[in-house]
Amino acid sequence: MKINVYELLGLMLKRQAPKKIEILGFTMNYIKNAHWGDYEDERTGIRLSDFRLNECLNDEVEILESQV
């Protein structure tokens, strides 16, 4: 299933975040942090919060594994 970054952020706020996503060539797993969670790439350790999300809100995100 494919959604955009804006929709992904909405799911994260509702605590319905997918376990695993693919975005901009990175395969990322959901990780819990103090406030609302984040995603981290399996290979590089880059996190979704490292991106300037306001510049890619309409970019496509593929959900590889459903909710946490």
Secondary structure in CASP SS format (residue, H / E / C, confidence):
PFRMAT SS
TARGET T0000
AUTHOR 0000-0000-0000
METHOD secondary structure of the structure
MODEL  1
M C 1.00
K E 1.00
I E 1.00
N E 1.00
V H 1.00
Y H 1.00
E H 1.00
L H 1.00
L H 1.00
G H 1.00
L H 1.00
M H 1.00
L H 1.00
K C 1.00
R C 1.00
Q C 1.00
A C 1.00
P E 1.00
K E 1.00
K E 1.00
I E 1.00
E E 1.00
I E 1.00
L C 1.00
G C 1.00
F E 1.00
T E 1.00
M E 1.00
N E 1.00
Y E 1.00
I E 1.00
K C 1.00
N C 1.00
A C 1.00
H C 1.00
W C 1.00
G C 1.00
D E 1.00
Y E 1.00
E E 1.00
D E 1.00
E C 1.00
R C 1.00
T C 1.00
G C 1.00
I C 1.00
R E 1.00
L H 1.00
S H 1.00
D H 1.00
F C 1.00
R C 1.00
L H 1.00
N H 1.00
E H 1.00
C C 1.00
L C 1.00
N C 1.00
D C 1.00
E E 1.00
V E 1.00
E E 1.00
I E 1.00
L E 1.00
E E 1.00
S E 1.00
Q E 1.00
V C 1.00
END
